[in-house]
Amino acid sequence: MEVVNILGCYASVSGIIAAFTIASAPGRKWMVMAFGLFLTSSLTWIVADFMDSVNAIAIQNIDLPVVNAWGIYRWMRLPAGNH
């Protein structure tokens, strides 16, 4: 199996797990961890896209880590009772 395929599999599976976790809204600690998982998924997609010479999709995916970092920041600043 090529490295690009391994990265793509990780990015897919971790993105799905993160999406289900966020959709279930389990609380602040799990939300932050899910956004962190989304962040690694997004960064992995960018690396895999550039390695596979799919530059247009890689450039499109560059905004996803920014959105995920914003989610982490937002949930970490939220008071403990507001989730």
DOVORO-354709 format. One line per 2 residues: number of its first residue (from 0); for each residue z, y, x of N, C-alpha, C. Coordinates in Angstrom, 2 decimals. Layout:
N
NUM> Z Y X Z Y X Z Y X  ... .
//
This chain:
83
0> 0.00 -1.18 0.85 0.00 0.00 0.00 0.00 1.24 0.90  -0.86 2.18 0.58 -0.96 3.40 1.37 0.22 4.33 1.10 .
2> 0.51 5.18 2.07 1.61 6.14 1.95 1.41 7.05 0.75  0.19 7.48 0.50 -0.10 8.36 -0.64 0.27 7.67 -1.95 .
4> -0.03 6.39 -2.06 0.31 5.65 -3.28 1.82 5.50 -3.44  2.51 5.25 -2.35 3.98 5.14 -2.41 4.59 6.47 -2.85 .
6> 4.10 7.56 -2.26 4.60 8.89 -2.66 4.31 9.16 -4.13  3.10 8.82 -4.57 2.75 9.02 -5.97 3.61 8.21 -6.92 .
8> 3.92 6.97 -6.53 4.80 6.13 -7.37 6.21 6.73 -7.44  6.73 7.16 -6.28 8.06 7.78 -6.29 8.06 9.03 -7.16 .
10> 7.06 9.87 -6.99 6.99 11.12 -7.76 6.93 10.84 -9.26  6.15 9.85 -9.64 6.03 9.50 -11.06 7.34 8.99 -11.64 .
12> 7.91 7.99 -10.98 9.13 7.37 -11.49 10.29 8.36 -11.50  10.45 9.12 -10.42 11.56 10.08 -10.39 11.37 11.18 -11.42 .
14> 10.14 11.60 -11.66 9.87 12.61 -12.69 10.21 12.10 -14.08  9.88 10.83 -14.35 10.20 10.24 -15.65 11.71 10.11 -15.84 .
16> 12.41 9.65 -14.82 13.87 9.53 -14.91 14.50 10.89 -15.14  14.04 11.89 -14.39 14.59 13.24 -14.54 14.31 13.79 -15.94 .
18> 13.11 13.56 -16.46 12.77 14.05 -17.79 13.66 13.43 -18.86  13.88 12.12 -18.79 14.75 11.46 -19.76 16.19 11.96 -19.64 .
20> 16.64 12.19 -18.42 18.00 12.69 -18.22 18.16 14.08 -18.82  17.22 14.96 -18.55 17.29 16.31 -19.10 17.16 16.29 -20.62 .
22> 16.30 15.44 -21.15 16.11 15.36 -22.60 17.37 14.88 -23.30  18.18 14.07 -22.63 19.40 13.57 -23.26 20.56 14.55 -23.13 .
24> 20.39 15.61 -22.36 21.39 16.68 -22.19 22.80 16.11 -21.98  23.01 15.37 -20.89 24.28 14.69 -20.69 25.43 15.55 -20.18 .
26> 25.19 16.78 -19.87 26.24 17.65 -19.32 25.76 18.30 -18.04  26.53 19.28 -17.60 26.10 20.11 -16.48 25.88 19.34 -15.20 .
28> 26.80 18.46 -14.83 26.68 17.72 -13.57 25.39 16.89 -13.55  25.12 16.17 -14.63 23.92 15.33 -14.70 22.66 16.17 -14.81 .
30> 22.76 17.33 -15.48 21.60 18.22 -15.58 21.19 18.73 -14.20  22.17 19.14 -13.41 21.87 19.63 -12.06 21.25 18.52 -11.22 .
32> 21.80 17.30 -11.33 21.23 16.18 -10.57 19.82 15.85 -11.04  19.56 15.95 -12.34 18.21 15.68 -12.86 17.23 16.74 -12.37 .
34> 17.64 18.01 -12.37 16.75 19.05 -11.84 16.52 18.84 -10.34  17.53 18.36 -9.62 17.35 18.03 -8.20 16.35 16.91 -8.02 .
36> 16.41 15.91 -8.91 15.44 14.82 -8.86 14.04 15.32 -9.19  13.94 16.21 -10.19 12.66 16.84 -10.50 12.14 17.61 -9.29 .
38> 13.03 18.28 -8.58 12.63 19.05 -7.41 12.02 18.13 -6.35  12.65 16.99 -6.08 12.09 16.06 -5.09 10.77 15.48 -5.59 .
40> 10.69 15.24 -6.90 9.44 14.73 -7.48 8.31 15.73 -7.28  8.58 16.99 -7.57 7.57 18.04 -7.43 7.10 18.19 -5.99 .
42> 8.05 18.21 -5.08 7.69 18.35 -3.67 6.89 17.15 -3.18  7.26 15.96 -3.66 6.53 14.75 -3.29 5.10 14.79 -3.81 .
44> 4.92 15.28 -5.06 3.57 15.41 -5.60 2.73 16.34 -4.74  3.30 17.43 -4.29 2.55 18.39 -3.46 2.10 17.72 -2.17 .
46> 3.02 17.02 -1.50 2.67 16.34 -0.25 1.59 15.30 -0.50  1.76 14.48 -1.54 0.77 13.44 -1.84 -0.60 14.04 -2.16 .
48> -0.60 15.13 -2.92 -1.88 15.78 -3.27 -2.60 16.31 -2.04  -1.87 16.97 -1.15 -2.50 17.48 0.07 -2.98 16.33 0.97 .
50> -2.18 15.24 1.05 -2.59 14.08 1.86 -3.85 13.43 1.31  -4.01 13.49 -0.02 -5.16 12.87 -0.67 -6.30 13.87 -0.86 .
52> -6.17 15.06 -0.27 -7.18 16.12 -0.34 -7.47 16.58 -1.76  -6.45 16.61 -2.59 -6.58 17.12 -3.95 -5.88 18.48 -3.96 .
54> -6.46 19.41 -3.21 -5.81 20.69 -2.96 -5.59 21.51 -4.22  -6.51 21.46 -5.16 -6.37 22.26 -6.38 -5.13 21.85 -7.17 .
56> -4.92 20.55 -7.28 -3.72 20.08 -8.00 -2.47 20.38 -7.20  -2.52 20.26 -5.90 -1.36 20.59 -5.07 -0.97 22.05 -5.24 .
58> -1.95 22.92 -5.25 -1.67 24.35 -5.45 -1.08 24.59 -6.83  -1.61 23.90 -7.84 -1.07 24.03 -9.20 0.38 23.54 -9.24 .
60> 0.70 22.50 -8.49 2.04 21.93 -8.50 3.05 22.75 -7.70  2.61 23.74 -6.96 3.53 24.53 -6.16 4.53 25.29 -7.03 .
62> 4.16 25.63 -8.26 5.10 26.35 -9.13 6.23 25.46 -9.64  6.05 24.16 -9.67 7.08 23.27 -10.22 8.40 23.30 -9.43 .
64> 8.39 23.28 -8.10 9.67 23.39 -7.39 10.39 24.69 -7.69  9.65 25.76 -7.91 10.28 27.05 -8.26 10.99 26.94 -9.60 .
66> 10.32 26.35 -10.58 10.92 26.16 -11.90 12.15 25.25 -11.81  12.06 24.18 -11.04 13.18 23.26 -10.90 14.35 23.90 -10.16 .
68> 14.06 24.68 -9.14 15.13 25.39 -8.44 15.81 26.38 -9.38  15.04 27.03 -10.24 15.62 27.95 -11.23 16.54 27.17 -12.19 .
70> 16.13 25.99 -12.60 16.96 25.15 -13.47 18.27 24.77 -12.80  18.21 24.40 -11.53 19.43 24.07 -10.78 20.34 25.30 -10.72 .
72> 19.79 26.43 -10.34 20.56 27.67 -10.24 21.20 28.01 -11.58  20.42 27.94 -12.65 20.91 28.30 -13.98 22.05 27.39 -14.42 .
74> 21.89 26.09 -14.26 22.92 25.15 -14.71 24.15 25.19 -13.83  24.02 25.53 -12.56 25.19 25.62 -11.69 26.01 26.87 -12.00 .
76> 25.37 27.91 -12.50 26.07 29.15 -12.80 26.66 29.15 -14.20  26.25 28.22 -15.04 26.72 28.18 -16.41 28.20 27.82 -16.45 .
78> 29.00 28.53 -17.24 30.42 28.17 -17.36 30.58 26.73 -17.85  31.67 26.10 -17.46 31.88 24.67 -17.71 31.74 24.27 -19.18 .
80> 32.14 25.09 -20.12 32.08 24.72 -21.52 30.75 24.98 -22.21  29.81 25.64 -21.51 28.52 26.03 -22.14 27.39 25.14 -21.69 .
82> 27.30 23.97 -22.20 26.16 23.11 -21.88 25.73 22.49 -23.15 .
//
